[in-house]
Amino acid sequence: MLANIWILSEKAENLPELCAGARQYGQKVSAVVIGSAADAEQASGAGPDQVYYWPRGATDLFEDFTAPVSALLLAEQPDALFVRDSRRARALAGRIAARMGTAIMANLESCALVEGKLLVEALMFGGAAVRAQKATGLAMLMIGGGFFAAEAAGGKAPVAVQESKPVSSGATLVERRQVETEKVNLGAAKQVVGVGRGLARQDDLALIGDLARALGAEIGCTRPVAEGENWMAKERYIGVTGAMIKPDVYWAFGVSGQVQHMVGVAGARVIVAVNKDKNAPIFKQCDYGLIGDLYKVAPALTNILQKS
Ligand SMILES: Cc1cc2nc3c(=O)[nH]c(=O)nc-3n(C[C@H](O)[C@H](O)[C@H](O)COP(=O)(O)OP(=O)(O)OC[C@H]3O[C@@H](n4cnc5c(N)ncnc54)[C@H](O)[C@@H]3O)c2cc1C
């Protein structure tokens, strides 16, 4: 086991996952919190042994905490820093890695402790290849949602409020606007219905919603549905740059099966695919495949489930 692993997340609500993952490899887990007192309180109950807390002022950027966090890392010398992947966390982690003279390991497929070192398999070239990487110095891992499963934690860890101040990264906060986000935990769902560009219109998501309700499933999607079409929240897209899921069943409707998406569903016990193209790559990666039009199959399945 490693002696000490630090965990860091932009949102305190994601710390239980990170903490449970860090516990698999580290004897001691310390959480870094940059945020409000409520975030520190939430982190304290997420399962770590201690919390380092930097209060974040209204105009402080997340990455402005590079210098203070790096200074404490240098002083404490943990073996690893697990960072929950998000845009702001990437901005901070990249700067910390540069200061610490280490590299970030991202787009992870797997992680293991081998001969006292963290060994990861990471996707590269947009998922076309897998690279095995072993950390030598500080191991910095970007962890996607659902990569680790949260576990129930008891007790409260002590919170050490840090006096060191943020240092402006050069960017200035001009305005803050609320982005609409959805609270969805695809990583914990037992069944997920995933929809791809086979869907012709946003309104047709109702078909998938009806089926998901009948199955008691969560709804996910491919990246183009969330980021190109903006039909669903970004939290719902699955894959190498999105959520990693481990449901009992993943139902893929109108999903072609590109590697960047399929990496995110590799942990599913059963994959069922519906696609109208018999040559779609997903048919080589699923357990059950149905060549058909999702506009016919989804309502028919919903109908059967509702009657049963
Ligand atoms: C660096 C990088 C990272 C990426 N990361 C991700 C990621 O994390 N997640 C992700 O999902 N993608 C990711 N992508 C994009 C990925 O490469 C694919 O473009 C994407 O997954 C394809 O989405 P799709 O299957 O919805 O669309 P398409 O590939 O367009 O497939 C649509 C499918 O729907 C079928 N279809 C059409 N009409 C119907 C119908 N009526 N009934 C049934 N089937 C129908 C078609 O036959 C087709 O197979 C990434 C790409 C890059 C370069």
Ligand as a Chemical Component Dictionary entry (heavy atoms), coordinates in Angstrom:
data_LIG
# 
_chem_comp.id                   LIG 
_chem_comp.type                 NON-POLYMER 
_chem_comp.pdbx_formal_charge   0 
_chem_comp.three_letter_code    LIG 
# 
loop_
_chem_comp_atom.comp_id 
_chem_comp_atom.atom_id 
_chem_comp_atom.alt_atom_id 
_chem_comp_atom.type_symbol 
_chem_comp_atom.charge 
_chem_comp_atom.model_Cartn_x 
_chem_comp_atom.model_Cartn_y 
_chem_comp_atom.model_Cartn_z 
_chem_comp_atom.pdbx_ordinal 
LIG C1  C1  C 0 -10.800 12.680 -28.505 1  
LIG C2  C2  C 0 -12.214 12.187 -28.648 2  
LIG C3  C3  C 0 -12.927 11.860 -27.503 3  
LIG C4  C4  C 0 -14.235 11.406 -27.613 4  
LIG N1  N1  N 0 -14.915 11.059 -26.477 5  
LIG C5  C5  C 0 -16.159 10.566 -26.590 6  
LIG C6  C6  C 0 -16.868 10.111 -25.421 7  
LIG O1  O1  O 0 -16.388 10.209 -24.293 8  
LIG N2  N2  N 0 -18.109 9.615  -25.590 9  
LIG C7  C7  C 0 -18.708 9.474  -26.815 10 
LIG O2  O2  O 0 -19.840 8.988  -26.882 11 
LIG N3  N3  N 0 -18.060 9.878  -27.929 12 
LIG C8  C8  C 0 -16.817 10.413 -27.843 13 
LIG N4  N4  N 0 -16.176 10.815 -28.967 14 
LIG C9  C9  C 0 -16.927 10.773 -30.254 15 
LIG C10 C10 C 0 -16.911 9.381  -30.867 16 
LIG O3  O3  O 0 -15.727 9.222  -31.621 17 
LIG C11 C11 C 0 -18.113 9.152  -31.806 18 
LIG O4  O4  O 0 -18.138 10.194 -32.779 19 
LIG C12 C12 C 0 -19.452 9.142  -31.087 20 
LIG O5  O5  O 0 -19.419 8.271  -29.981 21 
LIG C13 C13 C 0 -20.527 8.670  -32.051 22 
LIG O6  O6  O 0 -21.779 8.913  -31.493 23 
LIG P1  P1  P 0 -23.091 8.160  -32.040 24 
LIG O7  O7  O 0 -22.881 6.691  -31.939 25 
LIG O8  O8  O 0 -24.231 8.772  -31.332 26 
LIG O9  O9  O 0 -23.185 8.670  -33.535 27 
LIG P2  P2  P 0 -22.892 7.985  -34.923 28 
LIG O10 O10 O 0 -21.518 7.439  -34.960 29 
LIG O11 O11 O 0 -23.288 8.963  -35.949 30 
LIG O12 O12 O 0 -23.887 6.736  -34.957 31 
LIG C14 C14 C 0 -25.286 6.824  -35.059 32 
LIG C15 C15 C 0 -25.803 5.412  -35.251 33 
LIG O13 O13 O 0 -27.206 5.425  -35.234 34 
LIG C16 C16 C 0 -27.655 4.460  -36.162 35 
LIG N5  N5  N 0 -29.038 4.819  -36.510 36 
LIG C17 C17 C 0 -29.457 5.881  -37.276 37 
LIG N6  N6  N 0 -30.795 5.928  -37.311 38 
LIG C18 C18 C 0 -31.245 4.878  -36.558 39 
LIG C19 C19 C 0 -32.530 4.393  -36.213 40 
LIG N7  N7  N 0 -33.666 5.004  -36.633 41 
LIG N8  N8  N 0 -32.628 3.283  -35.441 42 
LIG C20 C20 C 0 -31.502 2.641  -35.003 43 
LIG N9  N9  N 0 -30.256 3.055  -35.310 44 
LIG C21 C21 C 0 -30.125 4.171  -36.062 45 
LIG C22 C22 C 0 -26.687 4.535  -37.307 46 
LIG O14 O14 O 0 -26.692 3.320  -38.047 47 
LIG C23 C23 C 0 -25.372 4.761  -36.571 48 
LIG O15 O15 O 0 -24.697 3.544  -36.311 49 
LIG C24 C24 C 0 -14.859 11.283 -28.886 50 
LIG C25 C25 C 0 -14.130 11.620 -30.032 51 
LIG C26 C26 C 0 -12.833 12.061 -29.919 52 
LIG C27 C27 C 0 -12.069 12.399 -31.170 53 
# 
loop_
_chem_comp_bond.comp_id 
_chem_comp_bond.atom_id_1 
_chem_comp_bond.atom_id_2 
_chem_comp_bond.value_order 
_chem_comp_bond.pdbx_ordinal 
LIG C1  C2  SING 1  
LIG C2  C3  SING 2  
LIG C2  C26 DOUB 3  
LIG C3  C4  DOUB 4  
LIG C4  N1  SING 5  
LIG C4  C24 SING 6  
LIG N1  C5  DOUB 7  
LIG C5  C6  SING 8  
LIG C5  C8  SING 9  
LIG C6  O1  DOUB 10 
LIG C6  N2  SING 11 
LIG N2  C7  SING 12 
LIG C7  O2  DOUB 13 
LIG C7  N3  SING 14 
LIG N3  C8  DOUB 15 
LIG C8  N4  SING 16 
LIG N4  C9  SING 17 
LIG N4  C24 SING 18 
LIG C9  C10 SING 19 
LIG C10 O3  SING 20 
LIG C10 C11 SING 21 
LIG C11 O4  SING 22 
LIG C11 C12 SING 23 
LIG C12 O5  SING 24 
LIG C12 C13 SING 25 
LIG C13 O6  SING 26 
LIG O6  P1  SING 27 
LIG P1  O7  DOUB 28 
LIG P1  O8  SING 29 
LIG P1  O9  SING 30 
LIG O9  P2  SING 31 
LIG P2  O10 DOUB 32 
LIG P2  O11 SING 33 
LIG P2  O12 SING 34 
LIG O12 C14 SING 35 
LIG C14 C15 SING 36 
LIG C15 O13 SING 37 
LIG C15 C23 SING 38 
LIG O13 C16 SING 39 
LIG C16 N5  SING 40 
LIG C16 C22 SING 41 
LIG N5  C17 SING 42 
LIG N5  C21 SING 43 
LIG C17 N6  DOUB 44 
LIG N6  C18 SING 45 
LIG C18 C19 SING 46 
LIG C18 C21 DOUB 47 
LIG C19 N7  SING 48 
LIG C19 N8  DOUB 49 
LIG N8  C20 SING 50 
LIG C20 N9  DOUB 51 
LIG N9  C21 SING 52 
LIG C22 O14 SING 53 
LIG C22 C23 SING 54 
LIG C23 O15 SING 55 
LIG C24 C25 DOUB 56 
LIG C25 C26 SING 57 
LIG C26 C27 SING 58 
# 
